[in-house]
């Protein structure tokens, strides 16, 4: 089945259906529909040819007067993220408590899936921008309506940050539309523009700020920790596991080919911000008592390394960014789910109040340990190959490559310290008396963590398929950039 539009249509139909499901069965209806969409993804994966460029294209005239088309397709850069999105959504839905969330919640989740998929498959800027905004609206309501603490103010800050970045990007898109000979929003038309260097400089910032806020890259990160902490567990997983990848994808798909001279001019500054963010977020993570906030800061450190890999403009750096986006999504969803399971059983995420849980929850402890090992990049886990390629890419960067690699490598050292501290403070040591009755995971929770653990190990042992999926597209992108900056 080659109808790529079906991957977008099903989440939309599913969201509409779930609005009318008011019972506890909403979770299982949403899970079934999301699994169907995952099944629809498999034929594209099996029939995809990495050497063939963009495939499964579909295009319709959307607004004829403005020459706006609805244009979607898949290549080696977008397919891994489509697979990540459709693979994680069912797992995230399965982690939720069906007695707490009803149809409206799951409708928002699947509507957000529509926006995410449109971002990753769009081949024209108008469709990309529509998907970008579609993904923002449902996650705002998910976090604001089902979150905790001062969730309204926190999510208003998140919305303002991301919407301000979106407006800047829209200005850039409209300007580029005016510069194309036929007035087109097509990605190929934008990438083919021969813009003056000074123009590329401001276009770079118009797009970069939107993507940097979404990722987030320091100093545009201040919305992230509180939003992650106060969001419901499923909302945090959506934000960290999938949504931040929109920003990294935007860098690769749109920023690099459209403003290569802007990238050449400001790449050193951005990479410096990335490595500073790695060290800063890691040091802040050391001091956290809230386990959820600790993982939130660890995410800033990891995406800093991923973003640095993008701006290294090397095959290794970009390949590392592609595979590490997938790996980070798997690991961070697993880690946030484990913390949610601990909080459900103890009512606490405070490291000072926990400890010794492994004696009562051995299955959870084993799964948690494997996820931690993947997060810190232990060899033969999913995190290793991505971080190795990213550091190799940083080292190969012209100019200050050695220093980028040295400070970027602190992700491995500092990450191991604060993640092992997290594990020690929750699972090891003496079990407080109030947690004697804590029970281990079973049924659905075992299946979810089992799938995530298997992915951590399988990708760690057999990473070649994911690497081969994106390599031709990455090589082609770098050739375009080299030609444009020669």
C-alpha angles and dihedrals in degrees: 000000000000099000101120090178088070089070088060098038097054096058089049093051090043092053091051092049093049093054087072097046106095101164133085087266090077092091093054093045089051091046092051093049092047091050090053089054090049088052090052088056094060098074091054090051093049096046098041116118110202091202095054100072119216113014140176090033120181126181136178131176106255107174106009097188091059095037090243116161133186099230125172136166145143134249135160092282097051103035097068090053093047088052091047092050097047091042097050099041094070091046092049091049090048091055093060126099107247092205092059103041126056136186097292092059094051091043088059091048093053093042087055088051088058091055093047093050092047090053092051096045102036116119096181127059096234093058090043092054093046090052091046091057095040090058092051099054100058095043089053091056093041091056097038097047102036101027130100138236119015089348099152096056092040094051092044087059089048091050094047092048095049096039092051089053090048092054091053090050091048090054089052092048093050091048092051090047089057091051097054113098095237099030098257136165092201117132091228090054092050093046091049095056116115098212123182114259095248090051091051089054095062093037087055091057094044091058099030096056091053092050096040092055092050095048090034115234119184125291091025093060103090094103093055111072097050093041092052093046097047097041119094112263093258090050091052090050091050092049097045101030100047117355099063087055087069088071096049090045089051090055092053100038101038116011101048098050097037100047107021092150089052089051090050091050099046103023093099091053092048094048090050089053089049095053092043087052091052093055096038096050092044093052091048090049089058091063099048122114094181107081093208093053090048091057090045091058091043087056090056089053094049096047088048088062091045092051091047088055090055093053093046085079090212129126091239093048095049093041089050090050092052097050093038091055087060093042094047091050092054096044099043093048089051093048095048090047091053091051089049090052091050091049092049090054100041105020089233141093094181113121090207090060098044135067141122095042092136089075090062100030108038095157092051091046093054093048091045092051093052091048090050090050090052091048093053093046102248111181113267091028125100095255096059103070094044095050091043091054092044093053091045088051092049090049090053093052115118115251112007098019095132093054093045089053093047095051093036088053089062085079088074096046100039092037091055091051099051096037093050088046088054091052094045094049093050106033109023135057128039118342112236113237094243091063097054090105096051112128130216125246120275144171112357095013091054091051094049095048090041091057092048093047091049090051091050091054100037095050089045093053098035109030096144097093094058091044093049090048093064105025099090092048091049092049091050091050093051091049089054091050092047091051092048094049098041 
